[in-house]
Amino acid sequence: GMLRCAPLSSRLISRAARAPAFRSIPASSRALTVGTTPTDFQGRPRRSVLYMPGSNAKAVAKARTIPADSICIDLEDAVAPAAKKEARMQVLAAIQEGGFGAREIAVRANGLDTPWGADDIAMIAQSGAHAVCLPKVDSMETVIAVHQVMAKAGAPASMALWCMIETPLGVLRAEEICRAGRDSRNGRLTALVMGTSDLTKELRAQHTPDRHAMHTSLQMVLLAARAHGVLALDGVHLNFKDAAEFAAHCRQAKEMGYDGKTLIHPTQVAVANEIFAPTPDQVAESEEIIAAHTAAVAEGENVVVVRGKLVENLHVEEALRVLSMHAAIKELAAGSA
């Protein structure tokens, strides 16, 4: 009875000490490691996911110097129909040229219901990118179809799928979308990405500073993501001149549990990186929790008080997650420099 939590905490602590969650392998080799499906994607920071227009070679080149955790090169909304084909080839060349350091590279394809979607995915599959980002996903059928297109195009097993949720149906079906995307046969889904701009329009909602019109949708998508062990990324903030509101939306998403935010402007990167990272105080408290809990376990105690709060196993797990993410962020900064 007395040491009933020792195995869990010692197992967790040794796991945290053993390995940082994300290793800075050059982007090209990291993309092509062949596993069965994307693994260990949870431990990698995705505080800032910057959209870059695929038709603008200068912007994509600039992405190599911006300290975003992830770059999502866009072939969809940012590219005019007449430019889609040329943009596709340009994006392929840019990714294969490399130079993105430890940044994660996703490419947003056009939907499978467009004339360009399947060709986009075939290109991404061979590009060395880390993920396909698929817009306006609103059914499990779409998730299954995109897995088939990726497989047929020879996408490495490690290549992930991000599904954008930007319609009422997508929000209502977020759970089945996750279930289909984490299925043992498919299993490439690693993130749900909120498309709050489209969703606001579809709902006929209004943009307000507190975003109350988005709360239910944001939380439903987060619930589905967490139920199936995938990441949740908040939507873009279009009014990039309003820095205070942007920071408030980042804090709101972080408080809900979101992993990071999609961005439309390089000036947003530093703020998202800061807000979605563990704060120095969170890091310090996490270290205190682990130290106090380890000492308590050694004494045969199961519960300990830190900073006037009761600490149980669940707090130890969260403290380990915080420290692991803190270490991964430091490592990513070293690899992206």
C-alpha positions in Angstrom: 0.0 0.0 0.0 2.5 2.6 1.1 4.5 3.0 -2.1 1.7 2.6 -4.5 2.7 5.6 -6.7 6.4 4.9 -6.8 6.4 2.9 -10.1 4.5 5.6 -12.0 6.6 8.6 -10.9 9.9 6.9 -11.2 9.0 5.6 -14.6 7.9 9.0 -15.7 10.9 10.8 -14.3 13.3 8.4 -15.9 11.5 8.8 -19.2 11.7 12.6 -19.0 15.4 12.5 -18.1 16.2 10.0 -20.8 15.4 11.8 -24.0 14.3 15.3 -25.1 11.1 14.9 -27.1 12.4 16.4 -30.3 15.8 15.8 -31.8 17.2 18.4 -34.2 17.8 16.2 -37.2 18.2 18.0 -40.6 14.8 18.6 -42.0 15.3 16.4 -45.1 16.4 13.3 -43.2 13.8 13.8 -40.5 11.0 13.9 -43.1 12.1 10.6 -44.6 12.6 8.5 -41.6 10.4 5.5 -42.2 8.3 4.4 -39.3 4.8 3.0 -39.5 2.9 6.3 -38.9 4.1 9.6 -37.5 5.3 9.0 -33.9 6.4 11.2 -31.1 4.8 14.2 -32.7 3.4 15.4 -29.3 6.7 16.5 -27.8 7.7 18.9 -30.6 6.9 22.6 -30.1 4.3 24.0 -32.6 3.7 27.4 -30.8 3.9 29.3 -34.1 2.7 27.9 -37.4 3.3 30.6 -40.1 1.4 30.4 -43.4 3.5 31.4 -46.4 2.0 31.9 -49.9 3.4 29.2 -52.1 3.3 31.5 -55.2 5.7 34.0 -53.6 9.2 32.6 -53.8 10.6 35.5 -51.9 8.3 34.9 -48.9 9.1 31.2 -48.9 12.8 32.0 -48.9 12.3 34.4 -46.0 10.7 31.6 -44.0 14.2 30.1 -43.7 15.1 32.9 -41.3 11.9 33.4 -39.3 11.9 31.7 -35.9 8.5 30.0 -36.4 8.3 26.4 -35.0 6.5 25.4 -38.2 6.0 26.8 -41.7 2.8 26.0 -43.6 3.4 26.8 -47.3 0.0 27.5 -48.8 -1.2 26.3 -52.2 -4.8 27.0 -51.4 -6.3 30.4 -50.5 -3.1 32.3 -51.1 -2.7 31.2 -54.7 -4.9 32.3 -57.6 -6.3 29.5 -59.8 -4.1 30.4 -62.8 -1.0 30.2 -60.6 -1.7 26.9 -58.9 0.5 24.7 -61.1 3.5 27.0 -61.2 3.2 27.5 -57.4 3.2 23.7 -56.9 6.5 23.3 -58.7 8.0 26.3 -57.0 7.1 24.9 -53.6 8.6 21.6 -54.5 11.9 23.2 -55.5 12.0 25.3 -52.3 11.5 22.4 -50.0 14.0 20.2 -51.8 16.5 23.1 -51.7 16.2 22.9 -47.9 17.8 25.4 -45.5 14.8 25.5 -43.1 16.9 24.2 -40.2 14.9 22.4 -37.6 11.6 24.0 -38.6 8.8 21.7 -39.4 7.4 22.1 -43.0 3.8 21.5 -43.8 2.1 22.3 -47.2 -1.5 23.2 -47.4 -2.9 21.5 -50.5 -6.1 22.4 -52.3 -9.1 20.3 -51.3 -9.5 16.9 -52.9 -12.8 18.2 -54.4 -10.8 20.7 -56.5 -8.9 20.1 -59.8 -5.6 20.6 -58.0 -5.9 18.7 -54.8 -4.7 15.2 -55.8 -1.7 16.7 -57.8 -0.8 18.9 -54.8 -0.7 15.8 -52.5 1.3 13.8 -55.0 3.9 16.6 -55.1 3.9 17.0 -51.3 4.3 13.2 -50.8 7.6 13.3 -52.7 8.9 16.7 -51.5 10.4 15.8 -48.1 7.9 18.0 -46.3 6.7 16.8 -42.9 3.0 17.2 -43.3 0.1 17.6 -45.7 -2.4 20.2 -44.4 -5.9 19.6 -45.9 -8.4 22.4 -45.9 -12.1 22.2 -45.0 -12.3 18.6 -43.8 -15.8 17.8 -42.7 -16.1 14.0 -42.9 -14.3 10.8 -42.2 -14.6 9.9 -45.8 -12.3 12.8 -46.7 -9.8 11.6 -44.1 -9.8 8.1 -45.6 -9.5 9.4 -49.1 -6.5 11.6 -48.4 -4.7 8.7 -46.7 -5.3 6.7 -49.9 -4.0 9.5 -52.1 -0.9 9.9 -49.9 -0.2 6.2 -49.9 -0.6 5.9 -53.7 1.7 8.9 -54.1 4.4 7.1 -52.1 4.3 9.4 -49.1 6.8 8.2 -46.5 5.2 6.5 -43.5 6.4 9.4 -41.3 4.5 12.0 -43.2 1.7 13.5 -41.2 -1.7 14.8 -42.0 -3.2 18.0 -40.5 -6.9 18.4 -41.0 -8.4 21.9 -41.0 -11.7 22.3 -39.3 -13.4 25.4 -40.8 -17.1 24.5 -41.3 -20.0 23.8 -39.0 -20.0 20.2 -40.2 -16.3 19.9 -39.5 -16.7 21.1 -35.9 -19.7 18.8 -35.4 -17.8 15.8 -36.8 -14.4 16.6 -35.3 -14.4 13.4 -33.2 -15.1 11.1 -36.1 -12.5 12.9 -38.2 -10.0 12.2 -35.4 -11.1 8.6 -35.1 -10.7 8.0 -38.8 -7.3 9.8 -38.8 -5.9 7.8 -35.9 -7.2 4.5 -37.1 -4.6 1.7 -37.2 -5.0 1.5 -41.0 -4.6 5.2 -41.6 -3.1 6.9 -38.6 -1.3 9.8 -40.2 -3.4 12.5 -38.4 -1.4 14.5 -36.0 -3.2 17.9 -35.8 -6.5 19.6 -36.1 -6.1 23.2 -37.3 -8.9 25.7 -36.7 -10.1 27.7 -39.7 -11.7 30.4 -37.6 -12.1 33.0 -40.4 -14.2 30.6 -42.7 -16.1 29.3 -39.7 -17.0 32.8 -38.5 -18.4 33.5 -42.0 -20.3 30.2 -42.2 -21.9 30.8 -38.7 -22.7 34.4 -39.7 -21.0 35.3 -36.4 -19.2 38.5 -35.6 -15.6 39.1 -34.8 -15.4 40.4 -31.2 -12.3 41.1 -29.1 -13.2 38.2 -26.7 -14.2 35.8 -29.6 -17.1 34.4 -27.6 -18.7 33.3 -30.9 -15.9 30.9 -31.4 -15.6 29.4 -27.9 -17.9 26.4 -28.4 -16.2 25.4 -31.7 -12.7 25.9 -30.3 -13.5 23.7 -27.3 -15.3 21.0 -29.4 -12.3 20.7 -31.7 -9.9 20.6 -28.7 -12.0 17.9 -27.0 -11.9 15.8 -30.2 -8.1 16.3 -30.5 -7.4 15.5 -26.9 -9.7 12.4 -27.0 -7.6 11.0 -29.8 -4.1 12.2 -28.8 -3.7 14.8 -31.6 -2.6 18.4 -31.5 -4.9 21.4 -31.7 -3.8 24.6 -33.4 -5.8 27.9 -33.2 -6.9 29.9 -36.2 -5.3 33.0 -37.7 -5.7 36.6 -36.5 -6.3 38.6 -39.6 -5.9 42.1 -38.1 -2.2 41.8 -37.6 -1.9 45.5 -36.7 -3.8 44.9 -33.5 -1.0 43.4 -31.4 -2.9 43.5 -28.1 -5.9 41.6 -29.4 -3.6 39.1 -31.0 -1.8 38.5 -27.7 -5.1 38.2 -25.9 -6.3 35.5 -28.4 -3.0 33.6 -28.0 -3.5 33.6 -24.2 -7.1 32.6 -24.5 -6.2 29.6 -26.8 -3.3 28.6 -24.4 -5.6 28.7 -21.4 -8.1 26.5 -23.3 -5.3 24.0 -24.0 -4.3 24.7 -27.6 -0.7 23.8 -28.6 -0.1 26.8 -30.8 -1.5 29.3 -33.3 -1.5 29.6 -37.0 -0.2 32.9 -38.2 -0.3 35.1 -41.2 2.5 37.6 -40.5 6.1 37.2 -39.4 5.5 39.9 -36.7 3.2 37.5 -34.9 5.8 34.8 -34.4 7.7 36.1 -31.4 4.5 36.7 -29.4 3.0 33.3 -30.1 6.4 31.6 -29.3 6.4 33.4 -25.9 2.8 32.8 -25.0 2.5 29.2 -26.0 5.8 28.3 -24.3 5.9 27.3 -20.6 6.5 30.5 -18.6 9.7 30.6 -16.4 7.4 30.3 -13.4 5.7 27.2 -14.8 9.1 25.7 -15.4 10.3 26.5 -11.8 7.0 25.2 -10.3 7.3 22.0 -12.3 10.8 21.4 -11.0 9.6 22.0 -7.5 6.7 19.5 -8.0 8.9 16.8 -9.3 11.5 17.3 -6.5 8.9 17.4 -3.8 7.0 14.4 -5.1 10.2 12.3 -5.6 11.2 13.1 -2.0 7.7 12.2 -0.7 7.7 8.9 -2.6 11.1 8.0 -1.1 9.5 8.6 2.4 6.5 6.4 1.5 4.1 9.3 1.1 1.6 9.5 -1.7 0.6 13.1 -1.6 2.6 16.3 -1.1 1.9 20.1 -0.9 3.8 22.5 -3.2 3.1 26.3 -3.0 0.1 25.6 -0.9 -1.5 23.3 -3.4 -2.1 19.5 -3.2 0.1 17.6 -5.7 -0.9 14.2 -7.0 0.3 12.0 -9.8 -1.6 13.9 -12.4 0.4 17.1 -11.5 3.6 15.2 -11.8 2.7 14.0 -15.3 1.9 17.6 -16.3 5.1 18.9 -14.7 7.1 16.4 -16.7 5.3 17.5 -19.9 6.1 21.1 -19.2 9.8 20.4 -18.6 10.0 18.2 -21.6 8.4 20.9 -23.8 10.8 23.5 -22.3 13.8 21.4 -23.2 12.4 20.8 -26.7 11.9 24.5 -27.3 15.5 25.2 -26.2 16.8 22.5 -28.5 14.6 23.8 -31.4 16.0 27.3 -30.9 19.5 25.9 -31.2 18.7 23.9 -34.3 16.9 26.8 -36.1 19.5 29.4 -35.6 
